[in-house]
Amino acid sequence: MKYQRIISALLCLCMLPCLVSCGNNPEKPRETEPQTPTGNSVPTENPNDPNGEEPCELSVLTLEKALHTYYEWADDYDRALVRSEHSCVTLGQTDAKAFPEMAEVLSQKATMQENAMLDEFYDLVSAANTELDLNRDGFETYVSTLDVQVRRADSVVLSLLSDSYSHYGQIRNYRVFHGSNYDTQSGKELALNDVVKEINNDLALAVQEELTSHMWTGDFYSENAVEDYFANTPCDGFSWTVDYIGVTFYFAPGDLCDEGAMTATVSFAAHPELFYEKYMTSPAEYTVELPLDISFFTNWDADGDYEELSVSGWYDDERNAYVDFGIYTEVGEYREDCYVYDFHPYYVKAASGHYLYLFCEDFDEGLRQMKLIVFSLNEDGSVTKSGERNVSPSWLADNKFIVPTDPGKLTLDDGAEKAVFAVGSDGIPTKV
């Protein structure tokens, strides 16, 4: 029962309401503290507002992401009892002034996430100590992570994806996704029917078409599994994000089949009749952080159909490191040996082309230094390595870095200084 209570707390954390008063932070456990960055906006065309409101300037926003890692060890045990990691996203200073309501919502949500993850950490420490006393030889470190990623950030929509992972006690490799979508101007959280005109069978069929037209080859529970899921799920029961090119739905194992997590992106271009026009215009250039082992869809060969992209890492428990990574598309794969603490992949849509940025993090968590590997996404669907550069997001004073959102203005650190970079003709970032 104690594990069910912790899992319930994690699910509630993913769906925390935004406007709730927050208490003071409890005393923090041992935490590793890195440092990080900021960014500027690039105006593009104005969106048309279906409600007749004044159109706003469409620009890429600057966001800051804070990373926290907590550990707890037993005095006479050479393995960590608990490892807890979480991140949260807030607006950068310039955009916080331009969108104060949105800034306040994200700040409150970050505080609630911090408090909830700390409460869970203490619960896990207590449970881990109990289990260690009963099963010292078979004990495995309790792991709980919450990674918040930016899916879209412009002056119309700010969309975040929470990627939660749990592995402790009887809970084995449990992973769940939850999207949070906001009107940037007001800070109001969007419901699915604010973006989709009608949650009906047409939407279900569009999702089913995307689920069955890419690499996934599994079987649904029934022929009508997707239609039944949309017919029987309440509006607030879907996990979804507003992306730059469409709306992405996230399905957990057991939603439609016994396979792992699945995603489906319904394109604005392919199904304009399903969506309100306000959300269908987006900046011409942007970057999107990608979760490991989960499909991302975009159209990088300009044929009108989406291509599937996913990045995976192979973690060696004995070496406590990733020792291999793979990049997969519908026409092939790219694999390479490595030895890194963590990966941070980003899809980059720039004026010069489409790229995958893979920030590889070393083992000094106090510095979080990284090496960037750049890959070109080619029109034939293949992936080729463009090159490497020793740069990372530039850390700020309190575990924060500026999220790379604008390919023309990336604030990076090359080891000598923090500077503004732009994506070059070969995809490699160069100083502006």
MISE-531587 format. One record per residue (C-alpha): x, y, z; residue in three letters. Coordinates in Angstrom, 3 decimals, m for minus. Each point is the difference from the previous one (the first is absolute). Layout:
PADREN        u        v        w rest
PADREN        X        Y        Z  Ala
...
END
This chain:
PADREN        u        v        w rest
PADREN    0.000    0.000    0.000  Met
PADREN    2.848    2.410    0.712  Lys
PADREN    1.174   m0.267   m3.622  Tyr
PADREN   m3.518    0.683   m1.266  Gln
PADREN   m0.130    3.135    2.137  Arg
PADREN    3.322    1.208   m1.435  Ile
PADREN   m1.115   m0.717   m3.580  Ile
PADREN   m3.267    1.852    0.651  Ser
PADREN    2.029    2.961    1.253  Ala
PADREN    2.105   m0.053   m3.179  Leu
PADREN   m3.073   m0.014   m2.222  Leu
PADREN   m1.488    2.873    1.973  Cys
PADREN    3.294    1.866   m0.381  Leu
PADREN   m0.206   m0.253   m3.782  Cys
PADREN   m3.494    1.519    0.104  Met
PADREN    0.511    2.651    2.675  Leu
PADREN   m2.318    2.970   m0.466  Pro
PADREN    1.858    3.155   m0.758  Cys
PADREN   m1.630    2.589    2.210  Leu
PADREN    0.395   m1.364    3.509  Val
PADREN    1.622    1.777    2.915  Ser
PADREN    3.344   m1.532    0.911  Cys
PADREN    1.680   m0.447    3.363  Gly
PADREN    3.652    0.343    0.896  Asn
PADREN    2.477   m2.588   m1.284  Asn
PADREN    0.975   m2.651    2.559  Pro
PADREN    3.630   m0.454    0.922  Glu
PADREN    1.795   m1.411   m3.031  Lys
PADREN    1.988   m3.255   m0.075  Pro
PADREN    3.420   m0.334   m1.571  Arg
PADREN   m0.218    1.561   m3.424  Glu
PADREN    2.468    0.346   m2.827  Thr
PADREN   m0.044    3.545   m1.378  Glu
PADREN    0.962    0.932   m3.586  Pro
PADREN   m0.443    3.387   m1.726  Gln
PADREN   m1.680    1.290   m3.448  Thr
PADREN   m1.624    2.492   m2.882  Pro
PADREN   m2.648    2.494   m1.796  Thr
PADREN   m1.323    0.949   m3.555  Gly
PADREN   m1.735    2.424   m2.340  Asn
PADREN   m3.019   m0.051   m2.252  Ser
PADREN   m0.259   m0.042   m3.783  Val
PADREN   m3.131    1.558   m1.479  Pro
PADREN   m1.801   m1.777   m2.839  Thr
PADREN   m3.482    0.366   m1.469  Glu
PADREN   m2.910    0.862    2.277  Asn
PADREN   m2.615   m2.736    0.664  Pro
PADREN   m3.662    0.599   m0.720  Asn
PADREN   m2.126   m0.091    3.135  Asp
PADREN   m3.390   m1.703   m0.620  Pro
PADREN   m1.519    1.917    2.910  Asn
PADREN    0.587    3.336   m1.671  Gly
PADREN    2.641    1.153    2.480  Glu
PADREN    2.974    2.100   m1.003  Glu
PADREN    2.703   m2.256   m1.503  Pro
PADREN    3.192   m0.070    2.060  Cys
PADREN    3.538    0.068   m1.276  Glu
PADREN    1.064   m3.611   m0.561  Leu
PADREN    3.420   m0.604    1.513  Ser
PADREN    2.111   m2.753    1.506  Val
PADREN    0.155    0.349    3.771  Leu
PADREN    2.957   m0.344    2.340  Thr
PADREN   m0.421   m2.542    2.782  Leu
PADREN    2.235   m1.071    2.854  Glu
PADREN    0.201   m3.578    1.201  Lys
PADREN    1.151   m0.902    3.511  Ala
PADREN    1.452   m3.445    0.752  Leu
PADREN    0.181   m1.564    3.465  His
PADREN    1.483   m3.322    1.097  Thr
PADREN   m0.347   m1.423    3.518  Tyr
PADREN    1.764   m3.076    1.414  Tyr
PADREN   m0.204   m1.897    3.259  Glu
PADREN    2.497   m2.659    1.104  Trp
PADREN    0.030   m2.533    2.827  Ala
PADREN    3.035    0.392    2.262  Asp
PADREN    1.289   m3.542   m0.614  Asp
PADREN   m1.272   m0.603   m3.518  Tyr
PADREN    1.979    0.734   m3.168  Asp
PADREN   m3.038    0.673   m2.171  Arg
PADREN   m2.329    2.984    0.150  Ala
PADREN   m3.266   m0.685    1.770  Leu
PADREN   m1.964    2.562   m2.017  Val
PADREN    0.676    2.140   m3.062  Arg
PADREN   m2.572    2.678   m0.746  Ser
PADREN    0.275    2.395   m2.943  Glu
PADREN   m2.395    2.607   m1.251  His
PADREN   m0.114    3.063   m2.193  Ser
PADREN   m2.351    2.950   m0.334  Cys
PADREN   m0.419    2.724   m2.604  Val
PADREN   m0.547    3.736    0.486  Thr
PADREN    0.014    3.036   m2.278  Leu
PADREN    3.226    1.931   m0.502  Gly
PADREN    0.182    3.510    1.399  Gln
PADREN   m0.785    1.871   m3.225  Thr
PADREN   m3.030   m2.110   m0.879  Asp
PADREN   m1.155   m0.031    3.632  Ala
PADREN   m0.448    3.773   m0.284  Lys
PADREN   m1.873   m0.354   m3.287  Ala
PADREN   m2.274   m2.812    1.268  Phe
PADREN   m0.348    0.513    3.778  Pro
PADREN   m3.039   m2.261    0.439  Glu
PADREN    1.735   m2.881   m1.770  Met
PADREN    3.154    0.593    2.026  Ala
PADREN   m1.926   m0.168    3.289  Glu
PADREN   m1.742   m3.238   m0.985  Val
PADREN    3.304   m1.709   m0.860  Leu
PADREN    1.650    1.291    3.164  Ser
PADREN   m2.801   m1.379    2.175  Gln
PADREN    0.039   m3.315   m1.827  Lys
PADREN    3.788   m0.286    0.446  Ala
PADREN   m0.356    0.588    3.755  Thr
PADREN   m2.691   m2.662    0.300  Met
PADREN    2.063   m2.485   m1.967  Gln
PADREN    3.007    0.656    2.224  Glu
PADREN   m2.020   m0.535    3.181  Asn
PADREN   m1.719   m3.122   m1.323  Ala
PADREN    3.257   m1.601   m1.181  Met
PADREN    1.649    0.694    3.364  Leu
PADREN   m2.935   m1.546    1.875  Asp
PADREN    0.235   m3.045   m2.250  Glu
PADREN    3.777   m0.172    0.546  Phe
PADREN   m0.415   m0.251    3.773  Tyr
PADREN   m2.690   m2.680   m0.417  Asp
PADREN    2.314   m2.001   m2.253  Leu
PADREN    2.924    0.303    2.448  Val
PADREN   m2.173   m1.463    2.753  Ser
PADREN   m1.252   m2.835   m2.239  Ala
PADREN    3.513   m0.742   m1.314  Ala
PADREN    1.447   m0.278    3.516  Asn
PADREN   m2.739   m2.469    0.916  Thr
PADREN    0.611   m2.125   m3.093  Glu
PADREN    3.791    0.092    0.433  Leu
PADREN   m0.374   m1.457    3.499  Asp
PADREN   m2.067   m2.859   m1.419  Leu
PADREN    1.875   m0.677   m3.248  Asn
PADREN    3.535    1.381    0.004  Arg
PADREN    1.380   m2.287   m2.719  Asp
PADREN   m2.849    0.579   m2.442  Gly
PADREN   m0.536    3.693    0.657  Phe
PADREN   m0.033    2.369   m3.005  Glu
PADREN    0.263    3.780    0.234  Thr
PADREN   m3.395    1.681    0.075  Tyr
PADREN   m0.256    2.333   m3.008  Val
PADREN   m2.586    2.711   m0.663  Ser
PADREN    0.369    2.645   m2.709  Thr
PADREN   m2.165    2.767   m1.444  Leu
PADREN    1.301    1.735   m3.112  Asp
PADREN   m2.004    2.968   m1.328  Val
PADREN    0.665    0.714   m3.678  Gln
PADREN   m1.036    2.894   m2.229  Val
PADREN   m2.077   m1.110   m2.982  Arg
PADREN   m1.034    3.446   m1.225  Arg
PADREN    0.839    3.497    1.191  Ala
PADREN   m1.329    2.983   m1.907  Asp
PADREN   m2.262    2.949    0.707  Ser
PADREN   m3.122   m2.092   m0.693  Val
PADREN    0.646   m3.293    1.819  Val
PADREN    2.392   m1.255    2.636  Leu
PADREN   m0.097   m3.798    0.147  Ser
PADREN    1.901   m2.195    2.479  Leu
PADREN    0.380   m3.777    0.136  Leu
PADREN    0.611   m1.696    3.366  Ser
PADREN    1.915   m3.285   m0.331  Asp
PADREN   m0.218   m1.925    3.306  Ser
PADREN    1.916   m3.215    0.761  Tyr
PADREN   m0.144   m2.240    3.086  Ser
PADREN    2.014   m3.108    0.892  His
PADREN   m0.162   m1.175    3.595  Tyr
PADREN   m1.372   m2.837    2.080  Gly
PADREN   m2.753   m1.703   m1.961  Gln
PADREN   m0.179    2.859   m2.532  Ile
PADREN    2.160   m0.983   m2.982  Arg
PADREN    0.912    2.434   m2.792  Asn
PADREN   m3.293    1.889    0.219  Tyr
PADREN   m0.159    2.980   m2.359  Arg
PADREN   m2.818    2.459   m0.635  Val
PADREN   m0.393    3.206   m2.041  Phe
PADREN   m2.189    3.001    0.657  His
PADREN   m0.362    3.158   m2.075  Gly
PADREN   m0.737    3.489    1.327  Ser
PADREN   m1.051    2.621   m2.528  Asn
PADREN   m0.467    3.712    0.636  Tyr
PADREN   m1.217    3.125   m1.735  Asp
PADREN    3.177    2.075    0.133  Thr
PADREN   m1.799    3.338    0.191  Gln
PADREN   m2.225   m0.823    2.993  Ser
PADREN    1.751   m2.938    1.648  Gly
PADREN   m3.289   m1.957   m0.164  Lys
PADREN    0.426   m3.768   m0.290  Glu
PADREN   m1.582   m1.240   m3.224  Leu
PADREN   m2.429   m2.880   m0.153  Ala
PADREN    0.067   m2.292   m3.019  Leu
PADREN   m3.259    1.486   m1.308  Asn
PADREN    1.595    3.472    0.067  Asp
PADREN    2.306   m1.185   m2.807  Val
PADREN   m1.998   m2.781   m1.675  Val
PADREN   m3.381    1.038   m1.380  Lys
PADREN   m1.697   m3.257    0.932  Glu
PADREN    1.268   m3.157    1.722  Ile
PADREN   m1.766   m2.408   m2.322  Asn
PADREN    0.522   m3.019   m2.215  Asn
PADREN    1.764    2.078   m2.668  Asp
PADREN    2.726    0.839    2.526  Leu
PADREN    0.206   m3.627    1.121  Ala
PADREN    0.406   m1.207   m3.592  Leu
PADREN    2.730    2.579   m0.638  Ala
PADREN    1.864   m1.259    3.081  Val
PADREN   m0.452   m3.614   m1.051  Gln
PADREN    1.365    0.801   m3.449  Glu
PADREN    3.151    1.471    1.543  Glu
PADREN    0.436   m2.888    2.455  Leu
PADREN   m0.140   m2.600   m2.774  Thr
PADREN    1.936    1.757   m2.770  Ser
PADREN    3.470    0.062    1.563  His
PADREN    2.380   m2.520    1.597  Met
PADREN   m2.372   m1.439    2.607  Trp
PADREN   m1.227   m3.455   m1.027  Thr
PADREN   m1.871   m1.174    3.107  Gly
PADREN   m3.673   m0.837    0.315  Asp
PADREN   m2.696    2.052    1.705  Phe
PADREN   m2.315   m1.680    2.484  Tyr
PADREN   m2.705    0.124   m2.631  Ser
PADREN   m0.700    1.413   m3.441  Glu
PADREN   m1.798    2.945    1.608  Asn
PADREN    2.417    0.513    2.921  Ala
PADREN    0.982    3.559   m0.948  Val
PADREN   m3.575    1.079   m0.754  Glu
PADREN   m1.197   m1.536    3.278  Asp
PADREN    2.785    1.739    1.934  Tyr
PADREN   m0.992    3.423   m1.361  Phe
PADREN   m3.714   m0.685    0.509  Ala
PADREN    0.438   m1.082    3.643  Asn
PADREN    2.747    2.354    1.224  Thr
PADREN   m1.078    3.326    1.545  Pro
PADREN    1.484    3.183   m1.413  Cys
PADREN    2.413    0.366    2.929  Asp
PADREN    1.049   m3.668   m0.202  Gly
PADREN    2.194    0.309   m3.098  Phe
PADREN    3.744    0.531    0.145  Ser
PADREN    0.919    2.426   m2.789  Trp
PADREN    2.150    2.940   m1.036  Thr
PADREN   m0.386    2.778   m2.553  Val
PADREN    3.109   m0.246   m2.156  Asp
PADREN    1.205    2.345   m2.714  Tyr
PADREN   m1.464   m2.136   m2.793  Ile
PADREN   m2.943   m1.733    1.638  Gly
PADREN   m1.408   m1.564    3.154  Val
PADREN    1.778   m3.031    1.452  Thr
PADREN   m1.819   m2.633    2.061  Phe
PADREN    1.833   m2.246    2.480  Tyr
PADREN   m1.275   m3.495    0.792  Phe
PADREN    1.195   m2.067    2.938  Ala
PADREN    0.316   m3.805   m0.115  Pro
PADREN   m3.513   m1.353    0.478  Gly
PADREN   m1.806    2.929   m1.615  Asp
PADREN   m0.240   m1.580   m3.446  Leu
PADREN    2.133   m3.137    0.204  Cys
PADREN    2.553   m1.803    2.168  Asp
PADREN    2.953    1.579   m1.831  Glu
PADREN    2.081    2.816    1.478  Gly
PADREN   m0.809    3.711   m0.090  Ala
PADREN   m1.135    1.311   m3.398  Met
PADREN   m0.356    3.464   m1.485  Thr
PADREN   m1.958    1.355   m2.940  Ala
PADREN    0.270    3.501   m1.456  Thr
PADREN   m3.025    1.233   m1.940  Val
PADREN    1.229    2.603   m2.466  Ser
PADREN   m1.491    3.462   m0.344  Phe
PADREN    0.830   m0.155   m3.723  Ala
PADREN   m1.633   m3.383   m0.612  Ala
PADREN   m3.094    0.646    2.146  His
PADREN   m0.632    3.759    0.189  Pro
PADREN   m3.717   m0.627    0.447  Glu
PADREN    0.603   m1.506    3.458  Leu
PADREN    1.709    2.982    1.639  Phe
PADREN   m0.642    3.637    0.817  Tyr
PADREN    2.013    2.216   m2.308  Glu
PADREN    1.628    1.933    2.835  Lys
PADREN    2.308   m2.895    0.842  Tyr
PADREN    0.932   m1.004   m3.537  Met
PADREN    2.601    2.704   m0.696  Thr
PADREN    3.423   m0.373    1.579  Ser
PADREN    3.535    1.402   m0.360  Pro
PADREN    2.001   m1.110   m3.014  Ala
PADREN    2.978   m1.098    2.130  Glu
PADREN    0.032   m1.711    3.389  Tyr
PADREN    1.475   m2.829    2.050  Thr
PADREN   m1.814   m2.714    1.986  Val
PADREN    1.468   m2.142    2.784  Glu
PADREN   m0.685   m3.703   m0.567  Leu
PADREN   m0.628   m2.691    2.621  Pro
PADREN    2.152   m3.119   m0.399  Leu
PADREN   m1.640   m3.091   m1.521  Asp
PADREN   m3.136    1.869   m1.099  Ile
PADREN   m0.898    0.776   m3.598  Ser
PADREN    0.019    3.592   m1.253  Phe
PADREN   m1.658    0.900   m3.289  Phe
PADREN    0.856    2.780   m2.419  Thr
PADREN    0.221    0.600   m3.734  Asn
PADREN    3.652    0.533   m0.862  Trp
PADREN   m0.133   m1.126   m3.661  Asp
PADREN   m2.817    2.431   m0.949  Ala
PADREN   m2.172   m2.748   m1.532  Asp
PADREN   m2.974    0.799    2.229  Gly
PADREN    0.230   m3.264    1.949  Asp
PADREN    1.500   m0.246    3.465  Tyr
PADREN    3.290   m1.776    0.610  Glu
PADREN    0.585   m1.857    3.270  Glu
PADREN    3.071    0.697    2.115  Leu
PADREN    1.065   m1.538    3.309  Ser
PADREN    3.156   m0.013    2.113  Val
PADREN    0.939   m2.802    2.381  Ser
PADREN    2.838   m0.501    2.460  Gly
PADREN    1.354   m3.253    1.459  Trp
PADREN    0.728    0.338    3.696  Tyr
PADREN    2.535   m2.305    1.678  Asp
PADREN   m1.014   m0.417    3.646  Asp
PADREN    3.416   m1.314    1.029  Glu
PADREN    1.858    2.949   m1.541  Arg
PADREN   m2.752    2.486    0.897  Asn
PADREN    0.248    1.522   m3.460  Ala
PADREN   m1.533    0.022   m3.439  Tyr
PADREN    2.327   m2.035   m2.228  Val
PADREN   m1.850    0.176   m3.308  Asp
PADREN   m2.634    2.121   m1.722  Phe
PADREN   m2.163   m0.467   m3.044  Gly
PADREN   m1.955    2.288   m2.321  Ile
PADREN   m2.871   m1.620   m1.868  Tyr
PADREN   m2.025    1.117   m3.010  Thr
PADREN   m2.382   m1.864   m2.265  Glu
PADREN    2.817   m0.765   m2.465  Val
PADREN    2.792   m1.054    2.329  Gly
PADREN    2.045    0.631    3.107  Glu
PADREN    3.219    1.584    1.197  Tyr
PADREN    1.824   m1.458    3.018  Arg
PADREN    3.164    1.050    1.811  Glu
PADREN    1.910   m1.073    3.114  Asp
PADREN    0.336    2.564    2.774  Cys
PADREN    0.632    0.430    3.725  Tyr
PADREN   m2.152    2.774    1.437  Val
PADREN   m2.122    0.773    3.053  Tyr
PADREN   m3.068    1.131   m1.961  Asp
PADREN   m1.356    1.059   m3.402  Phe
PADREN   m2.035    3.074   m0.933  His
PADREN   m1.305   m0.301   m3.602  Pro
PADREN   m1.614    2.904   m1.860  Tyr
PADREN   m1.651    0.147   m3.392  Tyr
PADREN    1.086    3.197   m1.766  Val
PADREN   m1.928    1.601   m2.871  Lys
PADREN    2.248    2.726   m1.402  Ala
PADREN    0.128    2.036   m3.187  Ala
PADREN    2.839   m2.215   m1.265  Ser
PADREN   m1.764   m3.323    0.641  Gly
PADREN   m1.111   m2.517    2.582  His
PADREN    2.373   m1.328    2.660  Tyr
PADREN    0.248   m2.056    3.129  Leu
PADREN    2.068    1.521    2.809  Tyr
PADREN    1.251   m2.501    2.572  Leu
PADREN    1.475    1.630    3.113  Phe
PADREN    2.079   m2.674    1.773  Cys
PADREN    0.462    0.712    3.698  Glu
PADREN    3.171   m1.013    1.832  Asp
PADREN    0.265   m1.369    3.539  Phe
PADREN    0.712    3.170    1.946  Asp
PADREN   m3.542    0.922    1.077  Glu
PADREN    1.327    3.124    1.722  Gly
PADREN    0.977    1.417   m3.399  Leu
PADREN   m2.224   m1.920   m2.417  Arg
PADREN    2.436    0.530   m2.859  Gln
PADREN   m1.122   m1.379   m3.336  Met
PADREN    1.125   m0.858   m3.492  Lys
PADREN   m2.383    0.712   m2.870  Leu
PADREN   m0.295   m2.508   m2.849  Ile
PADREN   m1.889    1.280   m3.057  Val
PADREN   m1.846   m2.227   m2.469  Phe
PADREN   m1.629    1.005   m3.289  Ser
PADREN   m3.478   m1.345   m0.742  Leu
PADREN    0.137   m0.621   m3.746  Asn
PADREN   m2.829    0.202   m2.510  Glu
PADREN    0.153   m3.754   m0.635  Asp
PADREN   m0.739   m0.586    3.701  Gly
PADREN    3.537   m1.015    0.909  Ser
PADREN    2.231    1.480    2.699  Val
PADREN    3.625    1.058   m0.442  Thr
PADREN    2.436    1.382    2.547  Lys
PADREN    0.926    3.624   m0.761  Ser
PADREN    2.577    0.526    2.734  Gly
PADREN    0.627    0.789    3.657  Glu
PADREN    0.600    3.085    2.093  Arg
PADREN    0.868    0.428    3.672  Asn
PADREN   m2.934    2.196    0.961  Val
PADREN   m2.833   m0.315    2.475  Ser
PADREN   m2.933    2.102    1.110  Pro
PADREN    1.542    2.749    2.100  Ser
PADREN   m0.792   m0.449    3.676  Trp
PADREN   m1.479    2.754    2.139  Leu
PADREN    0.508    0.465    3.732  Ala
PADREN   m2.570   m2.395    1.440  Asp
PADREN   m0.014   m3.304   m1.911  Asn
PADREN   m1.686    1.640   m2.984  Lys
PADREN    0.851    0.124   m3.652  Phe
PADREN   m1.628    1.786   m2.908  Ile
PADREN   m1.998   m2.514   m2.002  Val
PADREN    1.119   m0.038   m3.663  Pro
PADREN   m3.151    1.132   m1.803  Thr
PADREN    1.217    2.345   m2.764  Asp
PADREN    2.492   m1.420   m2.565  Pro
PADREN    1.046    3.544   m0.898  Gly
PADREN    0.796    0.998    3.594  Lys
PADREN    1.322   m2.896    2.065  Leu
PADREN    1.683    1.030    3.256  Thr
PADREN    2.783   m2.547    0.449  Leu
PADREN    3.228   m0.375    1.971  Asp
PADREN    3.126   m1.143   m1.848  Asp
PADREN    2.093   m0.406    3.154  Gly
PADREN    1.508    3.454   m0.284  Ala
PADREN   m3.054    2.248   m0.072  Glu
PADREN   m3.748    0.193   m0.333  Lys
PADREN   m0.914    1.209   m3.477  Ala
PADREN   m2.846    0.106   m2.512  Val
PADREN    0.220   m2.585   m2.780  Phe
PADREN   m1.997   m0.636   m3.144  Ala
PADREN   m0.497   m3.241   m1.897  Val
PADREN    2.400    0.004   m2.951  Gly
PADREN   m0.427   m1.331   m3.529  Ser
PADREN    1.234   m3.436    1.113  Asp
PADREN   m1.989    0.041    3.227  Gly
PADREN    3.000    0.753    2.212  Ile
PADREN   m0.660    3.026    2.275  Pro
PADREN    2.264    2.976   m0.664  Thr
PADREN    0.412    3.190    2.016  Lys
PADREN   m2.108    2.910   m1.170  Val
END
